Every structure is written in structure tokens, then in C-alpha cells.
Amino acid sequence: MNVSTVKVDPEFAKSQLQEYRNIEKRHRRAADSAFRKLWRAATSGKPILDLQQAFTQTGLNDKGLPRLGMARVGWSECHFDGWNHCFKSFRYARVKADFLPIFGSPWDWSQVKTREAFTKVPEMPPHIRRLMKYKDENYFTLFEVKDWSDYPADPFLLWHITNNLYVVLGEWELSPLEVSLLKGLVK
């Protein structure tokens, strides 16, 4: 997947985290908690992704659909809902956990020609699943969608930090043979 990420030197991140931990109570601001989360995540040395920037950078395909899809880990399908500006786990989702809003304006919504589409969510290999230390709802799969009717490629495993920022925990590529197997398993 061709999206920009930022890598921070872990030692620099540790020093920044320590600064935010050492702020006296009388000098604390509301944003300090978000900064602590950011610097704590950056101490791992893993890349940080700005999701809105990734959507803006990749844009829409010639059919007016996003080139990226996003799903919570555990979803088997990803439905793009251009009417409500979100991704859903299935077409008639009603529970909050089944929605992922697309915040801001990563692209011109008037250019979105097709308001509904869906694709399968890429299966995660065991070496990537081992990176998850918490419950599935804390993790997300971001993937490239060449055609919304075909199996997606180039997925990232993301862990949410705050707002639009995510840690890229892992990246994998499905082989053509694995894609063929998965197409046969899910109908």
C-alpha cells in the first residue's frame, strides 16, 4: 500500500513521553492525554499513520469509490456507505460497533459516484494475529481496494492511538494462491 507514514526515533519518543508524564497537575492541559498516548505508541518504533491523510492521498477510483477500505478486526465484509460517510460490517448494520465513520473530508464527497459497495476483508495470517495483545475491537484492518467486487490486497493491521492517528503494527501481502483459496471459501 502506498501511503505516507511517520517513524519516530524511539529514544526521542521516550523523552517526550517522560516530559508529558512529569507535567505538574496545575500545568496540565486537555490535550496532554492525547500527547501521552501518541508518544507511548511511538516508543515502539513502529510507523504512525494519519488515516485522513491516507484517504486523501489515495483518493477515489474511476468509479468514484475510495481506493482504501477499513474494517474492525473480526469483520468478514466491509461495506462502504457513501450516504452516511462510513464503513459498515454489513449492509443493514445498526449497532455502533458495526460502523466506522469517515471523519473530515478526505475527498470531495460530490465526486463519490457510487454510494454503496462492499468487499471481503482480507484474512490475517497467524504471524500478524500474534501482534494483537488486546481484544479485537482495539484493532483495525486498512486495505487497498483495486475493485470493490474483487478480493482486496495489501492490508495493514492498525491500532488506534487517538483521533486520526494509528500505529501500523503489521503489513502483509496475500499470495495469488491464498486469494484463490479465500474466494472459494466465502461466497
C-alpha positions in Angstrom: 0.0 0.0 0.0 1.4 3.4 -0.9 0.5 5.7 1.9 2.7 8.0 4.0 3.6 7.1 7.5 5.9 8.7 10.1 8.6 6.9 12.0 9.8 8.5 15.2 13.1 7.6 16.9 12.0 5.5 20.0 14.5 7.3 22.3 13.1 10.7 21.3 9.5 9.4 21.8 10.6 8.1 25.3 11.9 11.6 26.2 8.8 13.3 25.0 6.6 10.8 26.9 8.6 11.4 30.1 8.1 15.2 29.7 4.3 14.8 29.5 4.3 12.4 32.4 6.2 14.9 34.5 3.9 17.9 34.0 2.6 19.2 37.3 -1.1 19.0 37.8 -1.6 22.7 37.8 0.0 22.9 34.3 -1.9 20.1 32.6 -4.0 20.7 29.6 -6.7 18.6 28.0 -4.5 17.7 25.0 -1.8 16.2 27.3 -3.5 12.9 27.5 -3.6 12.6 23.7 0.1 13.5 23.5 1.0 10.9 26.1 -0.9 8.3 24.0 1.0 9.4 20.9 4.4 9.3 22.4 3.8 6.0 24.2 2.8 4.4 20.9 5.8 5.9 19.1 8.2 4.3 21.6 7.7 1.0 19.8 9.5 2.4 16.8 6.6 1.3 14.6 5.2 3.7 11.8 2.4 6.1 12.7 -0.4 6.6 10.1 -2.7 9.6 9.8 -5.8 7.9 8.5 -7.4 11.0 7.0 -4.2 11.8 5.1 -4.1 8.2 3.8 -7.6 8.5 2.4 -6.8 11.9 0.9 -3.5 10.7 -0.6 -5.1 7.6 -2.3 -8.4 9.4 -3.3 -11.2 7.8 -5.3 -11.0 5.3 -8.2 -12.6 5.9 -11.6 -16.0 4.6 -10.3 -16.0 7.3 -7.6 -15.2 4.8 -4.7 -12.4 5.0 -2.1 -9.2 3.2 -3.0 -8.9 2.2 0.7 -11.3 0.2 2.8 -11.2 -0.1 6.6 -12.7 -2.7 8.9 -12.6 -3.7 12.5 -10.7 -6.9 13.1 -13.3 -9.6 13.1 -15.4 -8.2 10.3 -15.7 -10.6 7.3 -17.1 -7.9 5.0 -16.5 -4.2 4.6 -19.4 -2.1 3.2 -18.8 1.4 2.0 -21.8 3.7 2.8 -21.3 7.0 0.9 -24.7 8.3 2.2 -23.6 8.2 5.8 -19.9 8.6 5.3 -18.8 5.4 6.9 -17.7 1.8 6.5 -20.0 -0.9 8.0 -19.7 -4.6 8.8 -22.8 -5.4 6.8 -25.3 -3.5 4.8 -28.0 -3.1 7.4 -25.8 -2.5 10.4 -27.5 -0.9 13.4 -25.1 -1.3 16.3 -22.4 1.3 16.9 -19.6 -1.3 16.9 -20.6 -2.2 13.3 -19.8 1.3 12.0 -16.5 3.1 11.3 -17.2 6.8 10.4 -15.0 8.5 7.9 -14.2 11.8 9.6 -13.5 15.1 7.9 -13.4 15.5 4.2 -10.6 13.2 2.8 -12.1 13.8 -0.6 -14.8 15.8 -2.3 -18.0 13.9 -1.4 -19.7 15.1 -4.5 -17.2 13.1 -6.6 -18.4 9.9 -4.9 -20.5 8.4 -7.7 -21.4 5.1 -6.2 -22.9 5.4 -2.7 -22.8 1.7 -1.8 -20.2 -1.0 -2.3 -18.8 -3.9 -0.4 -15.8 -6.2 -0.4 -14.4 -9.0 1.7 -11.9 -8.1 4.5 -8.5 -9.7 4.0 -7.8 -12.7 6.2 -4.9 -12.2 8.7 -2.1 -14.7 8.7 -1.0 -16.2 12.1 2.2 -14.1 12.4 0.2 -10.9 12.1 -2.5 -12.1 14.6 0.1 -12.7 17.2 0.8 -8.9 17.2 -2.6 -8.3 18.8 -2.3 -8.1 22.6 -5.8 -6.9 23.4 -9.4 -7.5 22.4 -10.2 -7.5 18.7 -12.2 -4.2 18.9 -9.0 -2.3 19.5 -7.6 -3.3 16.1 -8.4 -2.4 12.5 -7.6 -3.6 9.1 -6.8 -1.0 6.4 -6.5 -2.4 2.9 -6.2 -1.3 -0.7 -9.3 -1.9 -2.9 -8.5 -2.2 -6.6 -12.1 -3.1 -7.4 -14.8 -3.3 -4.8 -16.1 -6.5 -6.3 -12.8 -8.3 -6.0 -10.7 -9.5 -3.1 -8.6 -6.7 -1.6 -4.9 -6.5 -1.3 -2.0 -5.0 0.7 -3.6 -4.9 4.2 -2.2 -3.2 7.3 -3.0 -4.1 10.9 -3.7 -0.9 12.8 -4.0 0.0 16.5 -5.9 3.3 17.3 -3.9 5.9 19.2 -6.1 9.0 19.1 -8.2 10.9 16.6 -6.9 10.0 13.1 -3.6 8.5 14.3 -2.9 4.8 14.2 0.1 2.6 14.8 0.9 0.3 11.9 1.5 -3.0 13.7 2.0 -5.1 10.7 1.6 -5.4 6.9 1.1 -8.5 4.8 0.5 -9.5 1.2 -1.7 -12.3 0.2 -0.3 -14.6 -2.5 -2.5 -15.3 -5.6 -2.9 -18.8 -4.3 -4.2 -17.6 -0.9 -6.6 -15.2 -2.7 -7.9 -18.1 -4.8 -8.5 -20.2 -1.7 -10.3 -17.4 0.1 -12.5 -16.6 -2.9 -13.6 -20.3 -2.9 -14.3 -20.3 0.9 -16.5 -17.2 1.0 -19.5 -16.6 -1.2 
